[in-house]
Amino acid sequence: MRNRRLLLYPALLMSCVMSITASAAAGGPSDVEKGWTRFRGPNGQGVSDAAHLPTDFGPEKHVLWKTALPPGHSSPILTETRIFLTAHTPDKDAYKLLVIALDRKTGKQLWQREVPRLQKGRRENVNGPASPSPVTDGENVYAFFQDFGLISFNKDGKERWRKPFGPFNMFYGFGASPILVDKTLILPVDQDAGAYMLAVDTSSGKDRWKIDRPHVISGYSTPTVYRPMKGGPQIIVPESFQLTAYSIADGRKVWWVRGLACEMKSVASIDNDTLYVNGWGFAQNQPGRQIPTIAFDEAIKKYDTNGDGAINNGEVKGKENPMERMLGPAAFGAFDLNRDDKLTENEWAVFRAMLAAENGLLAIKLGGEGDMTDQAIRWKYQRPVPQVPSTLLYQGVLFMVNDSGVLISFDPATGKVLKEGRLKGAIDKYFASPVGADGKVWLVSQDGTVSVVSAKGDWEIISVDG
């Protein structure tokens, strides 16, 4: 995630500009999901069938237009004639929330609407007040803001409905984007205490269903859609410690696979009967580096000096404890889910689960009923994986870029590493996920450097433009 530059040009919009004629991605999206109408395009797969794309471009090369924009972390989405995005004014504390529509052909701003701030949600510096990407059905746009809730406008900027809700309790602030499935708008609210999934009618903004998810803590992943041969479509959500499939019809939890990282941010890649998902919590979640913990009753004996049956911040501060070994002095707040400055038995259990979780990239067989962990995991890759970027499955190769610009290609059937190498000339931090189009893979670093590589297992760098 990063602030969008004030000058918007095709290099920074490549993941969207390439995509309006995008074909159906793996997982069988409906007509509503085609195009680049949601975060990461068709079904969140980051794949377009656009062709004849320039590989040599920048602020003065192959420029169609430039448009000044306020900052924001969300990704633009496209219809045939419009580009929609969310943003905020630069004011650090008194910022305004914005939904903006541009003419796709000229870049001219068609309209801008201010959305009221009802609260100021918690967020870290790597996040911002306009992080979730909007979604469109081609005629209307739907946007979500952590400081407001959901709101819908038609393509000409007329408000259709609004649904204020919140506040939210995520450690880094909100990261997931809403998605559309037919006439239903889906939003996962993966927060510390009180997590839920919300399904909203697109015509009215009224709830279709809302399900509690007590097993979930802070998460930032946007769902994908799985359409099995039998039965209705399902929402696939990478959650804390597990991946779960929910029925779109009623929110029923259909099947799940345990073994994910404690804090998920990526979007799952789907192909035929397999999905691929990567997750990273902490460096201490690497296999072999986990820090041992003790049971709650032992912790009470060791730390609970005031006898209130909980572990207070002051009781562990300055003492040797696994939280500070893991994250330093600020660690207590990461596990104090309700922010009351003490850990209950449930919060201690979450803390232990977070320390026991493992980072990694998993290949998972789709489908089933109930707990599919023992049958569904096809392979694991447990060397370091990225914090934020998702994988890209394109032309029979699985691609993953880590936080520092090391690109890895895999055989998706076996998990075998085909090639691993640094993106020379593009050494930087990476938050954006790779995109596939025109037989190439496109990668954008934090400072806006765009690398283009061949979409092969033995990939080669084609160009680097900063």
C-alpha positions in Angstrom: 0.0 0.0 0.0 1.3 3.5 -0.8 0.1 7.0 -1.4 -0.9 7.6 -5.0 1.3 10.1 -6.8 -0.3 13.4 -7.8 0.5 12.8 -11.4 -1.4 9.8 -12.7 0.0 8.2 -15.8 -0.4 4.8 -17.5 2.6 3.3 -15.8 0.9 3.7 -12.4 -2.5 2.6 -13.8 -1.2 -0.3 -15.9 -3.0 -2.9 -13.8 -6.2 -1.2 -14.8 -5.5 0.2 -18.2 -4.6 -3.2 -19.6 -7.8 -4.7 -18.5 -11.1 -3.5 -19.8 -11.4 -6.4 -22.2 -10.2 -8.9 -19.6 -11.5 -12.4 -20.0 -13.0 -14.5 -17.3 -10.4 -15.4 -14.7 -9.9 -18.7 -13.1 -12.8 -19.6 -10.8 -15.5 -18.8 -13.3 -16.6 -15.2 -12.6 -20.0 -14.0 -13.9 -20.5 -11.2 -16.4 -20.6 -8.7 -13.6 -17.1 -9.7 -12.5 -15.5 -9.4 -15.9 -13.5 -6.3 -16.8 -11.3 -4.5 -14.3 -14.3 -3.7 -12.0 -12.8 -4.7 -8.6 -9.6 -4.9 -6.7 -7.1 -7.0 -8.8 -9.5 -7.3 -11.8 -11.5 -10.3 -12.7 -12.2 -12.3 -9.6 -9.1 -10.7 -8.0 -6.8 -12.7 -10.2 -4.7 -9.9 -11.7 -5.0 -11.3 -15.2 -6.0 -9.5 -18.4 -6.3 -10.7 -22.0 -5.2 -7.3 -23.4 -2.5 -7.4 -26.1 0.0 -5.2 -27.8 0.9 -3.4 -24.6 3.9 -1.0 -24.5 6.8 -2.2 -22.4 8.7 1.1 -22.6 6.9 3.8 -20.8 7.0 6.5 -18.2 6.1 10.1 -17.4 7.0 11.2 -20.9 6.7 8.0 -22.9 3.4 6.5 -24.4 1.4 9.0 -22.2 -2.2 9.3 -23.1 -3.1 11.8 -20.5 -2.2 13.0 -17.0 -4.6 14.0 -14.2 -3.8 15.5 -10.8 -5.3 13.5 -8.0 -5.4 13.7 -4.2 -3.7 10.9 -2.2 -5.1 7.5 -1.5 -4.1 3.8 -1.2 -6.9 2.2 -3.2 -6.6 0.8 -6.7 -8.6 2.5 -9.6 -11.3 0.4 -11.3 -12.6 0.7 -14.9 -15.7 0.4 -16.9 -15.8 0.9 -20.7 -16.0 4.7 -20.3 -15.0 5.6 -16.7 -12.4 5.2 -14.1 -13.5 5.2 -10.5 -11.2 5.6 -7.4 -11.3 6.7 -3.8 -9.1 9.3 -2.2 -8.8 11.7 0.6 -7.6 15.3 1.0 -4.0 15.7 2.2 -4.9 17.1 5.7 -3.5 14.7 8.2 -6.2 15.0 10.8 -9.0 17.0 9.2 -9.0 15.0 5.9 -12.1 14.6 3.7 -13.1 11.3 2.0 -13.6 11.3 -1.7 -15.1 9.2 -4.5 -13.9 10.3 -7.9 -14.9 9.5 -11.5 -12.6 10.2 -14.5 -13.3 9.9 -18.2 -11.3 6.9 -19.3 -10.5 8.3 -22.8 -9.3 11.8 -21.7 -8.6 11.6 -18.0 -11.0 14.5 -17.4 -12.6 14.5 -13.9 -16.3 13.9 -14.4 -17.3 14.2 -10.8 -16.1 14.2 -7.2 -18.2 13.4 -4.2 -17.3 14.0 -0.6 -18.3 11.3 1.9 -18.8 12.3 5.5 -16.4 11.1 8.2 -18.4 9.5 11.1 -15.4 8.3 13.0 -11.6 8.2 12.8 -10.5 4.6 12.7 -7.2 3.2 13.9 -4.5 2.8 11.3 -0.8 2.6 10.9 1.4 4.8 8.7 1.5 2.2 5.9 -2.3 2.5 5.7 -4.6 5.4 5.0 -8.3 6.5 5.2 -8.9 5.5 1.5 -7.4 2.0 1.3 -10.3 -0.3 0.2 -10.8 -0.2 -3.6 -14.3 0.6 -5.0 -16.2 -1.9 -7.1 -18.6 -1.4 -10.0 -21.3 -3.3 -11.9 -20.7 -1.0 -14.9 -23.6 1.3 -14.1 -23.1 2.1 -10.4 -20.1 2.3 -8.1 -19.8 1.1 -4.6 -17.2 2.4 -2.1 -16.3 1.6 1.4 -14.4 3.8 3.9 -13.3 2.8 7.4 -14.4 6.2 8.7 -17.9 5.9 7.2 -19.2 2.6 5.8 -20.6 1.8 2.4 -22.0 4.2 -0.1 -23.2 3.9 -3.8 -23.4 6.4 -6.6 -24.6 5.9 -10.2 -22.1 6.5 -13.0 -23.0 10.2 -13.1 -22.3 10.7 -9.5 -25.9 10.7 -8.1 -26.0 9.1 -4.7 -28.2 5.9 -4.7 -27.9 4.9 -1.0 -25.6 5.0 2.0 -25.0 2.6 4.8 -23.0 4.0 7.7 -21.5 1.5 10.1 -18.5 1.0 12.3 -16.2 1.8 14.1 -13.8 -1.0 13.4 -11.0 -2.6 15.4 -8.1 -3.6 13.1 -4.5 -3.3 14.2 -3.3 -1.7 10.9 -6.7 -0.3 9.9 -9.0 -1.6 7.2 -7.5 -3.3 4.1 -10.2 -5.5 2.5 -12.2 -4.2 -0.5 -15.9 -5.0 -1.2 -16.7 -7.3 -4.1 -19.8 -7.9 -6.2 -21.4 -11.3 -6.9 -24.4 -10.9 -9.1 -26.7 -8.5 -7.1 -24.9 -8.9 -3.8 -22.1 -6.7 -2.3 -19.8 -8.7 0.0 -17.5 -7.2 2.6 -15.5 -9.2 5.2 -14.9 -7.3 8.4 -11.9 -9.1 9.9 -11.3 -7.3 13.2 -10.1 -8.0 16.7 -13.2 -9.0 18.6 -16.5 -8.9 16.7 -15.5 -10.0 13.2 -18.3 -10.6 10.7 -19.1 -11.0 7.0 -21.7 -8.7 5.5 -23.8 -9.2 2.3 -25.7 -6.2 1.0 -28.4 -5.8 -1.7 -26.9 -3.6 -4.4 -30.2 -1.9 -5.3 -31.1 -0.8 -1.7 -28.1 -1.1 0.5 -30.0 -3.3 2.9 -28.5 -6.3 4.5 -29.1 -9.7 2.8 -27.3 -11.4 5.6 -24.7 -10.8 8.3 -22.8 -13.6 10.0 -20.5 -13.5 13.0 -17.0 -15.0 12.7 -15.7 -15.3 16.3 -12.7 -17.3 15.1 -11.3 -14.3 13.2 -9.0 -11.5 14.3 -7.4 -8.6 12.3 -7.1 -9.5 8.6 -6.8 -7.5 5.4 -7.6 -9.9 2.6 -10.2 -9.3 -0.2 -12.3 -12.4 -1.1 -12.5 -14.3 -4.4 -15.4 -16.3 -5.8 -15.4 -20.1 -6.3 -18.2 -21.6 -8.4 -18.2 -25.4 -7.8 -19.7 -27.7 -10.4 -22.5 -28.6 -7.9 -24.0 -26.1 -5.5 -24.1 -22.4 -5.4 -21.2 -19.9 -5.6 -18.9 -19.5 -2.6 -16.8 -16.7 -1.1 -13.2 -17.7 -0.5 -11.6 -15.7 2.4 -8.0 -16.1 3.7 -8.6 -15.6 7.4 -6.6 -15.7 10.6 -5.0 -19.2 10.8 -7.3 -20.7 8.1 -8.9 -20.3 4.7 -12.7 -20.5 4.7 -15.4 -20.9 2.0 -18.8 -19.3 2.7 -22.1 -19.7 0.8 -23.0 -16.5 -1.0 -26.7 -17.4 -0.6 -26.8 -17.3 3.2 -23.3 -16.9 4.6 -23.1 -20.5 5.8 -19.6 -21.7 6.5 -19.2 -24.5 4.0 -15.5 -25.8 4.3 -12.2 -24.6 5.6 -8.5 -25.5 5.7 -6.3 -24.7 8.7 -2.7 -23.8 8.6 -2.6 -20.2 7.3 -0.5 -17.4 8.9 -2.0 -15.4 11.8 -2.5 -12.2 9.8 -3.6 -12.5 6.1 -3.4 -9.8 3.5 -3.2 -11.5 0.1 -5.9 -12.5 -2.4 -6.1 -16.2 -3.3 -5.1 -17.2 -6.9 -7.5 -19.8 -8.3 -7.1 -22.3 -11.2 -9.5 -25.1 -11.9 -9.6 -27.1 -8.7 -6.7 -25.5 -6.8 -6.1 -22.2 -5.1 -2.8 -20.7 -4.0 -2.5 -18.3 -1.1 0.5 -16.8 0.8 0.5 -15.4 4.3 3.1 -13.7 6.6 2.6 -12.8 10.3 5.9 -12.2 12.0 9.5 -13.2 11.4 9.1 -15.5 14.4 6.4 -17.4 12.5 9.0 -19.0 10.2 9.2 -22.7 10.8 11.9 -23.4 13.4 11.8 -19.9 14.8 8.6 -20.0 16.9 8.9 -18.8 20.4 7.6 -21.2 23.1 4.7 -20.0 25.2 3.1 -21.1 28.4 -0.5 -21.9 29.3 -2.8 -19.2 30.7 -2.9 -20.7 34.2 0.9 -20.7 34.3 1.0 -17.1 33.0 -1.4 -16.1 35.7 0.9 -17.5 38.4 3.9 -15.8 36.8 2.6 -12.4 36.0 -0.8 -11.7 37.7 0.5 -9.8 40.7 -2.7 -8.0 41.5 -4.8 -11.1 41.4 -7.5 -9.9 39.0 -7.4 -13.1 36.9 -5.9 -11.2 33.9 -2.5 -10.2 32.8 -2.1 -6.4 32.8 0.4 -4.5 30.7 2.2 -3.2 33.8 2.6 -6.7 35.1 4.7 -7.9 32.1 6.4 -4.6 31.2 10.1 -4.8 31.7 10.0 -8.6 32.4 11.2 -11.4 30.2 8.1 -12.5 28.3 7.5 -14.0 24.9 5.6 -10.9 23.6 8.5 -8.6 24.0 10.9 -11.2 22.6 8.6 -11.3 19.5 7.7 -7.7 18.8 9.5 -5.6 21.3 7.9 -3.2 23.9 4.9 -2.4 21.7 3.9 -6.1 21.5 1.2 -6.0 24.2 -1.1 -3.8 22.1 -1.0 -6.3 19.3 -2.7 -9.0 21.4 -4.9 -6.8 23.6 -7.9 -7.3 21.2 -10.4 -5.1 23.0 -7.7 -2.4 24.0 -8.4 -2.5 27.7 -4.7 -2.8 28.7 -5.0 -6.4 29.9 -5.1 -9.9 28.5 -7.9 -12.3 29.3 -7.8 -16.0 28.9 -9.2 -15.8 25.3 -6.7 -13.1 24.3 -3.9 -15.2 25.7 -5.1 -18.1 23.6 -5.0 -15.9 20.5 -1.5 -14.8 21.4 -0.3 -18.4 21.7 -2.0 -19.3 18.4 -0.3 -16.3 16.7 3.1 -17.4 17.9 2.4 -21.0 16.9 1.2 -20.1 13.3 3.5 -20.6 10.4 4.2 -18.3 7.4 4.1 -19.8 4.0 2.6 -20.3 0.5 0.0 -23.1 0.3 -1.6 -24.9 -2.6 -5.1 -26.0 -1.5 -7.6 -28.2 -3.3 -10.9 -26.4 -3.7 -14.2 -27.8 -2.4 -15.6 -30.1 0.2 -17.6 -29.9 3.4 -16.3 -29.1 6.9 -12.7 -29.2 7.9 -10.7 -30.2 4.8 -7.2 -29.7 6.2 -6.0 -33.2 6.1 -7.2 -33.8 2.5 -6.8 -30.4 0.8 -3.2 -29.2 1.3 -1.3 -30.2 -1.9 2.0 -28.5 -1.1 3.7 -25.8 1.1 6.5 -23.4 0.4 7.8 -22.1 3.8 10.8 -20.0 3.0 10.0 -16.3 3.5 7.0 -15.0 1.6 5.8 -11.4 1.2 3.8 -9.4 3.7 1.3 -7.9 1.3 1.6 -8.8 -2.4 -0.5 -11.7 -3.6 0.6 -14.4 -6.0 -0.1 -14.3 -9.7 -1.1 -17.5 -11.6 -0.6 -16.8 -15.3 0.1 -18.9 -18.4 0.7 -22.0 -16.3 3.3 -20.4 -13.9 2.8 -19.1 -10.4 4.6 -15.9 -9.6 5.4 -14.3 -6.3 7.4 -11.1 -5.5 8.7 -10.6 -2.0 8.9 -7.4 0.0 12.3 -6.4 -1.4 11.8 -7.2 -5.1 12.9 -10.9 -5.3 10.7 -12.6 -7.9 10.1 -16.3 -7.6 8.3 -18.5 -10.2 6.8 -21.9 -9.3 5.4 -25.0 -10.9 1.9 -24.7 -9.6 1.4 -28.5 -9.7 4.3 -29.3 -7.5 5.5 -26.1 -5.8 8.9 -26.6 -7.3 10.8 -23.3 -7.6 11.6 -22.7 -11.3 13.6 -19.5 -10.9 14.4 -17.0 -8.1 16.1 -13.6 -8.8 16.1 -10.0 -7.9 14.5 -7.4 -10.1 17.7 -5.6 -11.1 17.2 -1.9 -11.4 14.0 -2.1 -9.3 15.4 -2.7 -5.8 12.7 -1.2 -3.5 9.9 -2.2 -1.2 6.9 -4.0 -2.8 3.3 -3.7 -1.7 1.5 -4.1 -5.1 0.9 -7.5 -6.5 2.1 -8.7 -9.9 -0.3 -8.5 -12.9 -0.3 -10.7 -16.0 -1.1 -9.6 -19.6 0.2 -9.8 -23.1 2.4 -12.8 -22.2 4.2 -10.7 -19.6 4.2 -10.0 -15.9 4.1 -6.4 -14.6 5.4 -5.4 -11.2 5.3 -1.9 -9.6 7.5 -1.0 -6.6 6.7 1.5 -3.8 8.5 4.4 -5.6 6.6 3.7 -8.9 9.3 1.7 -10.7 7.7 -0.7 -13.2 9.4 -3.9 -14.2 8.2 -6.1 -17.0 9.3 -9.7 -17.2 8.4 -12.6 -19.5 5.6 -14.8 -18.3 7.7 -18.0 -18.2 9.1 -20.2 -15.5 12.6 -19.2 -16.6 11.5 -15.5 -16.7 13.7 -12.7 -18.0 13.5 -9.0 -17.4 12.2 -7.1 -20.5 12.3 -3.6 -19.2 12.5 -1.4 -16.1 11.0 2.1 -16.0 11.3 4.4 -13.0 
